Amino acid sequence: MKLNLLLGMILCTTCVFAQEAEDKKKFSISGSVDTYFRTNLTGPNTAFEEDGETFFLNPGTSFADRSGFSIGMANAIISYEGEKIGFVADLAFGPRGEDAVFLSVGSSNIVNQLYAYYNVSEKVQITLGNFNTFLGYEVISPVGNFNYSTSYMFSNGPFSHTGLKVGIAASEDFSILLAVMNSTDFTEANFDGSYTLGTQLGYKDQLLNFLYGNQTGNSDPTFQVDYTGGTDINDSFFLGINATYNDTDGSGFYGAALYPQYTFSEKLALGLRAEYFGFHEEDIDDDTVFAATLTANYTVGDLTIIPELRLDTWSEDVYIDNDLNPSSNLASFLVAAVYKFN
């Protein structure tokens, strides 16, 4: 009798510990830290103003825009993944994180993402909360990008949304996403009753995205269409592509970029971002820029060293050269270190 009782206690204890171990595996903490050094090669690295006009001292895109030694962000992602339910709390600290949530205030300015989801079935997932945008090729976290500096298309948004989205896996290759959200990048609340509708049609690795709706501060609705895709040319060569068009009452932006990347080994890869981007407005000539960014990724364990050479050429003289003369070109160099953990 005592032996049976003892065996029963051992069995129950083992089941409890096994269940606890299984539950613990559903929780995870991951993230990254990044830091960098950046300098201009064809212009000064200090502020410059002449005749009341300020000249740009960086490419004009998000995040990696400071001169000298700087920091990006510390990113901590706490998540729970159950069979039916789950959540993600994505926290970002530092300049990169602050720039990503620029419309948040108080304690919310460290929240990059915060959402819960429910798997209605194997093919349908409902998500409610604040999530990074589904448009575009690049993302906020440097871990998800090959280039460390970001494109003009990414920098002009959107960054994030708050709302409800439904993801449907219609088949093994075809997916649909439907969303209703607050104004773009207004992540904390809806202040004026403006809502944005979003749709994504996916076929394998090719995504066609749409946004439409009134944005806070604009009386006319904003429309944006975005295509993001990529293909493996062979085992070593990958080609990515992004194109976008944004319009609000005749004004907005457009652009396209190619992302060829070649992997030499498990440690070394080389990639190029070639982007053409412009702002458009009725009866006004477009301001355009061509930006070529050559980037290497050298990986040592969970650490990636990223040297990068970038040349931005605008249709107008928005920079100055080393002789303090107006210039349409800016060449810059940076080297970044990105460490990821999980």
ABEGO torsion letter per residue (X at the ends): XAAAAAAAAAAAAAAAAAAAAAAAAABBBBEBBBBBBBBBAABBABBBBBGGBBBBABAGBBGBABBEBBBBBBBBBBBBBBAABBBBBBBBBEAAAAAAAAABBEAAAABABBBBBBBABAABBBBBEBBBBABEABBABAAABABABBBAAAAAOBABBBEBBBBBBABAABBBBBBBBBBBGBAABBAAGBBBBBBBBBBEABBBBBBBEBBBGBABBBBBBBBBBBBBABAABBBBBBBBBBBBGGBEBBBBBBBBBBBABAABBBBBBBBBBBBBBBGBBBBBBBBBBBBBBBBBEABBBBBBBBBBBBABBABBBAAGBBBABBBBBBBBBBBBBX
